[in-house]
């Protein structure tokens, strides 16, 4: 079985793939809170099953992203998922290419 939309290997570790050049595509994904990193309560919402996710604005962006700088306003307390979503990783490259 082949992927109908494969990501070119050259894009995975591309020098063009930096947070400074990205439109923070990862900050538009749903972020589930599965560990306690100190995310302030005002940025957390609860789903119907009691799970916690980061609040998002009406347009889908994480509430903690500064729209001018594309930087996280709670970086020291960012969720675990955000901590492991590394710049240049395969997951990052998929979002980067999809956002183009």
C-alpha positions in Angstrom: 0.0 0.0 0.0 1.4 3.4 -0.9 0.7 6.8 0.6 -1.3 9.0 -1.8 0.5 12.1 -0.6 4.1 11.1 0.3 6.5 13.6 1.9 9.8 13.9 0.0 12.7 12.8 2.1 14.6 15.9 1.1 12.0 18.0 2.9 12.3 16.2 6.2 15.7 17.6 7.1 15.6 20.7 4.9 17.4 23.8 6.0 14.2 25.6 5.1 12.4 23.8 7.9 12.9 26.2 10.8 10.4 27.6 13.3 11.5 31.1 12.1 10.3 30.3 8.6 7.2 28.3 9.5 3.7 29.7 10.1 3.5 27.7 13.3 1.5 24.9 11.7 2.0 22.8 14.7 0.2 25.4 16.8 -2.9 24.8 14.9 -3.1 21.1 15.9 -5.2 19.8 18.8 -3.0 19.5 21.8 -4.0 17.0 24.5 -2.7 17.5 27.9 -1.4 14.1 29.2 1.1 15.2 31.8 1.2 18.1 34.2 3.7 20.8 32.9 2.0 23.7 34.7 -0.2 25.0 31.9 -2.2 27.7 33.5 -5.9 26.7 34.0 -7.2 29.6 31.9 -5.7 27.9 28.8 -7.2 24.5 29.3 -10.6 23.2 28.2 -12.2 19.9 29.1 -13.9 17.6 26.6 -17.0 15.6 27.2 -15.0 12.7 28.7 -13.0 14.8 31.1 -9.9 15.0 28.9 -7.9 18.2 28.9 -6.8 20.0 25.7 -5.3 23.4 25.0 -7.9 26.0 24.2 -7.9 27.2 20.7 -9.3 30.3 19.2 -12.2 30.3 16.7 -9.8 30.0 13.8 -8.1 26.9 15.3 -4.9 28.5 16.6 -3.7 27.6 20.1 -4.6 30.4 22.5 -1.0 30.7 23.7 0.6 31.6 20.4 1.6 35.2 20.0 0.3 36.0 16.5 3.0 38.6 15.7 6.0 36.5 16.7 4.6 33.0 16.4 6.2 32.2 19.7 4.6 30.4 22.6 3.6 32.8 25.5 3.8 29.9 28.0 6.9 28.3 26.7 8.3 27.3 30.1 5.0 25.6 30.9 4.1 24.3 27.4 2.4 20.9 27.2 4.5 17.7 26.9 3.3 17.2 23.3 4.7 20.6 22.3 8.0 19.7 24.0 8.5 16.5 22.0 7.3 17.9 18.7 10.8 18.8 17.6 11.7 21.3 14.8 12.7 19.2 11.8 11.2 16.0 13.0 9.2 13.9 10.6 5.9 15.1 12.2 7.1 18.7 11.9 7.9 18.2 8.3 4.5 16.7 7.5 2.8 19.8 9.0 5.3 22.2 7.4 4.6 20.7 3.9 0.8 20.5 4.5 0.8 24.2 5.5 2.5 25.3 2.3 
